[in-house]
Amino acid sequence: MIKSIYTAFGILLLVSCNSKPEEEKRTETEEQTNPVTIYLIGDSTMADYSGDYDPDKDYMETRYPVMGWGQVFQQFFVSDSLDQISRLVKSDSIIVADKARGGRSTRTFFQEGRWRDVYENLKEDDIVIMQFGHNDASERHIERYVNIEGYKEFLHLFVNQTRDKNANPIILTPVARNYPWKDGHLQNVHGEYDQAPKDIAQEMGVPLIDLNKMSMDYFSTKGKDFVSEHYFMNLPAGKYEAYPDGQEDNTHFQPDGAKAVAQLVFDGLKSIDTQKNNAD
């Protein structure tokens, strides 16, 4: 009883000491406590392997240096850089929620309830960046494979349900793999799974970042030998605890590769105007 009285008294005291109009107080609070969340949904090339990705394993001991580009994406949204994406988002605070997961296609991401977790937490003006394709196209893995029509249907669903929450969808083409190379330039390995996101983006009027082309072009400027050694998970034996025998992997990124791709995605965001898209 005494505790309740003290609590009530404290509340009354707080109210009486605050002379600002209620509407002004609410506006200030909303600005401070309602940051825009950027949800990342996709596969291993986007995933954050640290933190609670696999709580039973130590990241540095069992996975490092593998790193999805989403793992380093938050660092691009500091106050000094927000002006560069002011047409995309008006908030002075952005939180990156990386929900991507290794081995997931559009279908398995949905079936496992991972999309539902995002959808239930989406709020107005949030952003959903979707990048699939690597696993959708993997016919030899029937547990994750999705044909082109199914791939399009799930992208369609993610876009529609994002808009249901008055949030903003952004579609990415799948990031390049480190093959094949021809005449010093990295080639497209994704085939129809590169074109399908473009088709959906055009059909539905969704902003598109052509990450496949951007990454192929950028990696080509660095050269095959450089990106193979510094960007992708081609590791010598004995250098990393998690890979004592070394590894050859031309799909997943080392930290420098993840940072390079994250920069490409951030650069792509600079030209997106959600206010214009919403008005249309």
N, C-alpha and C positions, 0 to 999 in steps of 0.2 A: 504494500500500500504506500509506504513512505517513498519507495523507489519510483512508483508511478507518479506521485506528486512532484518529485524532483524533476522527473522527465517532462511532465507537463509544464512546469515552471520554466524549464530550460527552453522549451519550444516557444513559449510566450515571450520570453526575454529576447530570443533570437529574432522573432518577428517584429517586436517593437523597436529594435535597434536598427533594423533595415528600412531606410526611408525611401528606397527606390520604388517606382511604380512596379506593379506585379508583371505587366507585359514586358517591361525593360529587363527585369530580372530573368524572366523566362527566356528571352531572346539571348541574353548573355550566356545563360546556362546551356542552351541548346548548341551555341557555337563552340562551347568548351567541351561538351560531353557527347556530341553526336558526330564523330568523325566519319568520313566515307570509308567503307571497307571495300577493298578490291579482292574478290575471291578468284583464286586460280584453280581451275579444274582441268585435269589432264593426266598425263602419264609420267613415267620416270624421268624424262628429260626436263620436266618442270618441277618435280617433287623436291621437298625439303627433307633431307635424310637425317637431319639433326633433331634435337628435341624429342618429341614423343612418337616419331615415325615408327620406331621399333624399340619400345621402352625396355625390352629384355636384353638388348644388345647395346654395347658402348659404341657410339658412332666412330670415334677416333680409332678404336681397336678393330672394328669389324667392317667398316665401310669406307672411311676416308682414304683417298681424296675424292671419291665420287660426289658430285654436287649437281643438283638440278638448278636451272636458272632462277626458278622461283625462290630458292633458298637465299639468294642475295638481292632479291627485288626490292625489299623494304628500304634498303639504303639509298635508293634513288629518289625517295619521297621525303627529302629533307626540305626545310623551309625555303632554302635558296633555290631549289629546283621546281617548286610548285607553280611558279609563274609560267613555266614552260608548258604546262598542261592546263592552263587556266580555262581553256575552252572545253576541257573534258570534265573538270571537277572544280567546284567553287570553295570547297572546304579547305581550311588551313591545317587539317590533320587527316592523314590517310593511314589506314591499317591494312597491311597485306595479309590475307588469310590463305595460306597455301594448302589447298585440299587435294592437290594432285597426288597420285599414287602409282608406284611402279606396276607395270603389267596390265594396266587398265585400259580398256577400250571404252567408247561411248556407252556401249551396252552394259558392260560389267560395272562401270562407274554408277550407272543408274540402278542396276539390279541389286547391288550391294548396299543400297541406301545412302551412298555417299552424296548423290545429288540431293536427296531429300534433306539431308543435314544442312546443305547450303541453302536450299529453298526456304526452309523453315526459319532461317535466321536473316534472310535478305530483307533489307529495308529500302525505302525510297532513296534514289540517287546512288545506291551502291553500284558496283561494277562487277560483272562476271566476265573474266577472260578465259576462253575455252580453247585448248590446244590438244587435239587428239589425232589419230591417224596411224601412228607407229604400230599399235597393237590391233587396231581395227583391221589392218591390211594383212595381218599374219595368219595366212590360211593354215599353216602347219600347227597352229595353236588353236584348236577348235573351241576351247573353253573361252577364248576372248575374241575370236574372229567375228567381224561384222561385214556383210557385203555392202556395196556402195549405197544401195537404197536404204538399208538399215542405218548406215552411218549418217546419211542425210536426215533421216527421220529423227534420230536422237539429237542431232544438232538443232533441228527444227524445234523439238520439245524444249531443249535448254533455253533457246531464245525466247520462245513464247512464255514459258513460266518465269523467266527473268523479267520480262515486260509486265507480266501479271502483277508483280510486286513494285512496278514503277521504277525498276532498276535498269541498268544499261548493259546489254550484252556486247561483247567484242569477240569476233572470231579470228583465230590465227590458223594459218596453214601449218602443217607439221614442220618442226625444225629439221634442217638437213642432217643426214648422216654423212660420215666422212668417206663416201664412195658413191658412185664411181667418179674417177677423175679422167678428163680427156683434154689434151692440149693445154694443160695447166689450169683448167677450170673445173670446179666441182659440178657434177651433173645431178639432175633430179632423179631420186630413187623412189619417189612416192606415187608416181603415176596418177591414177584417178583419185587417189586419196588426197592429192594436192588440189585437184580441180574442184572436188565436191564442196569444200568449205567456201570456195569462191562463188559457186553456184548458189549456195544457201544465202550467203551474204548479199548477193545481188538481188535474189528473189525477195528477201525479207527486209531489205534496206538496213542491213546491219553493218557497222564499221568493220573493216577487215584489215588486218596486218598480215601482209604476205611474208611471213617469217621464213618460209622455205626459200624463197628467192633472195631475201635479204641476207640470210645466213650463207647460202651458196656463194653469193657475190662477195660477201665480206671474207669468208674463209679463203676464197680464191685469191684475194689480194694478199693474204698472209702466206699462202703457199702450202702445198700438201705436207711437206716435211715438218713445217712449223706447227700447223694445227694438229697433226698426228701426235707430235711429242708434247705439246703444251696445252691443247684444248681438249682432246679426247683421251679416254682412259686406256692409253697404250703405255703400260708401265714396265720398267725394268725390274728384274728380280732383285729382292733384297732391299728395296727402297722404302716400301710401306709395310707396316705391320699387318694390315688386312690382306695384303697380296704378296706374300713372301716369294712366290714363284713368278711374280710379274703377271701381266695380262695384256691381251690384245682386244680392244673394244673400241669400235668406231661409231658407236651410238651415244654413249653416255659421256658426261663432261667432267673434267677436272675443274678446280676453282677458276682458273683463268678463262676456260671455255664458258663456264656458267656466267661469269661476269660479262663476257663479251656478248653473249646472247641476251642477257638481261638488258644490256645497254641498247641493243637493237630493238627490243620490245618497247623500252621507254621512248626511244626515238620515234617509233611508230605511233605512240600515244599522243605525241605533240601535235599531230595534224588532225586528231579526232575532235569533233565539235558535237558534244552530246546535246547542247542546247538547240543546235540546228536540226539534229536528227529527231529530237523530241517534237520540235515545231512542225517538222514534215509529217 
